Amino acid sequence: MPRINRSLTSHLRQKHKLLPLLYRDTRIPELAEFDLRTLTSHILTHHKSLPPIQQSTLLKSLCRRRARAEPLEHIIGTAQFYDVEILSGRGALIPRTETEAMVMRLCDDLKNYHFINDKRRRNPARNFRVLDICTGSGPIALLIAKQLYDLNLPYGFRVLGVDISNPALKLARGSLEYNIKKGILPKRARQDVNFLQGDVLNPRPSIYGDGKAQGFNSLGKSEVHDDIKSFFMNEDQVDSGPMVDIVIANPPYVSASGYWEDTGRSVRLYEPEIALVPPEKRPDNVADDVLREDIFYPAIEEYAAYFKSKAIIFETGGDKQSSRVKAMLESRGWETGTWKDFRGIHRNVVGWRKDTGWNWLLLPSKDGMSYD
Ligand SMILES: C[S@@+](CC[C@H](N)C(=O)[O-])C[C@H]1O[C@@H](n2cnc3c(N)ncnc32)[C@H](O)[C@@H]1O
């Protein structure tokens, strides 16, 4: 972190008396100014009936919280995630811009490549189905839903988010309601989108059998399978084909050492460790040679395989993890590719089943959200 620059501090004080307080934590003047603008506008929007003197006392107390490294999103209560708003609090990770870029690339490409050719235009009875594993406060699920509504598809869709954490799920369900109340999502989102509690690492006998696939020793289905099935099967009772179209996941993927070395104070103080670092005790069905930071990927792939998903999209921590995850998917029969983020880092691994028509996942994005 850069040192506090005394002359800069006095320059900031001349601009606004609260800027030095914010600068103490950010150490970046532009960020301190951004925080001040955001907090001021929050007060002017949500506390506009307060007398000016009370508004200024409130502003001071919010700046103090920010100076103690509390995330801006926690203070104002929401995080903007492209065109949806996500409730923010200690129970869940604050959604990141890398995740937003992954979802928008997927949605843009679904629009430009997939739905244009989708054979189900001739079979409007079948819903489009998305399973978001490790959903947290639901940003991926809710943004996908918003984008799919905007496409006005000739058939319906269903999006299901699964997470182990009840505090995170409370934020996800609250975010769904919040977006409906604000008119960002339609009321029917209450039927089309759902969130479910479940532990995706809960070991069960594997669908691959002993030692057949990289990453697993033995295998099967976890407790949440039936709940997932009943959510997707509600409307189309009989379905012999793939149960879901796509599985998407941003799981915990930070190593224990990376947690201490690479994350900031604000993250460690205010965001749940369970959202970032996979548990030390690996499930019985994850092979010993899989790195601790990678253990969610083979477990989630099992869900994609069980539900015969046509495609799978993962967020990873970067180039090395992406190449390990890509190899794991290939060993399990997926066609694969990677997407780079806006810094040129391979942050997403995509996989699709041969002959499903989903090889467009590797075409260059048309709407400028990707940089590879
Ligand atoms: C990196 S966060 C992602 C949250 C959200 N999808 C996002 O992109 O902002 C990972 C999530 O995985 C959840 N999680 C951790 N262990 C889990 C488990 N065993 N089963 C299901 N979810 C788990 C955490 O609660 C957390 O919400």
PDBQT file of the ligand as one rigid body, heavy atoms in Angstrom, charges set to zero:
ROOT
HETATM    1  C1  LIG A 401     -16.514 -16.917  -4.769  1.00  0.00    +0.000 C 
HETATM    2  S1  LIG A 401     -18.092 -16.936  -3.930  1.00  0.00    +0.000 S 
HETATM    3  C2  LIG A 401     -19.114 -16.604  -5.332  1.00  0.00    +0.000 C 
HETATM    4  C3  LIG A 401     -20.392 -15.910  -5.012  1.00  0.00    +0.000 C 
HETATM    5  C4  LIG A 401     -21.134 -15.387  -6.254  1.00  0.00    +0.000 C 
HETATM    6  N1  LIG A 401     -21.458 -16.463  -7.170  1.00  0.00    +0.000 N 
HETATM    7  C5  LIG A 401     -20.303 -14.339  -6.957  1.00  0.00    +0.000 C 
HETATM    8  O1  LIG A 401     -19.837 -14.616  -8.061  1.00  0.00    +0.000 OA
HETATM    9  O2  LIG A 401     -20.149 -13.229  -6.431  1.00  0.00    +0.000 OA
HETATM   10  C6  LIG A 401     -18.285 -18.662  -3.614  1.00  0.00    +0.000 C 
HETATM   11  C7  LIG A 401     -19.565 -19.103  -2.933  1.00  0.00    +0.000 C 
HETATM   12  O3  LIG A 401     -19.470 -20.518  -2.697  1.00  0.00    +0.000 OA
HETATM   13  C8  LIG A 401     -20.192 -20.830  -1.524  1.00  0.00    +0.000 C 
HETATM   14  N2  LIG A 401     -19.771 -22.131  -1.017  1.00  0.00    +0.000 N 
HETATM   15  C9  LIG A 401     -18.679 -22.405  -0.251  1.00  0.00    +0.000 A 
HETATM   16  N3  LIG A 401     -18.642 -23.718   0.033  1.00  0.00    +0.000 NA
HETATM   17  C10 LIG A 401     -19.719 -24.302  -0.564  1.00  0.00    +0.000 A 
HETATM   18  C11 LIG A 401     -20.211 -25.627  -0.646  1.00  0.00    +0.000 A 
HETATM   19  N4  LIG A 401     -19.566 -26.643  -0.055  1.00  0.00    +0.000 N 
HETATM   20  N5  LIG A 401     -21.350 -25.869  -1.337  1.00  0.00    +0.000 NA
HETATM   21  C12 LIG A 401     -22.000 -24.836  -1.940  1.00  0.00    +0.000 A 
HETATM   22  N6  LIG A 401     -21.576 -23.549  -1.908  1.00  0.00    +0.000 NA
HETATM   23  C13 LIG A 401     -20.439 -23.280  -1.240  1.00  0.00    +0.000 A 
HETATM   24  C14 LIG A 401     -19.904 -19.670  -0.591  1.00  0.00    +0.000 C 
HETATM   25  O4  LIG A 401     -20.882 -19.559   0.411  1.00  0.00    +0.000 OA
HETATM   26  C15 LIG A 401     -19.874 -18.481  -1.578  1.00  0.00    +0.000 C 
HETATM   27  O5  LIG A 401     -21.125 -17.862  -1.603  1.00  0.00    +0.000 OA
ENDROOT
TORSDOF 0
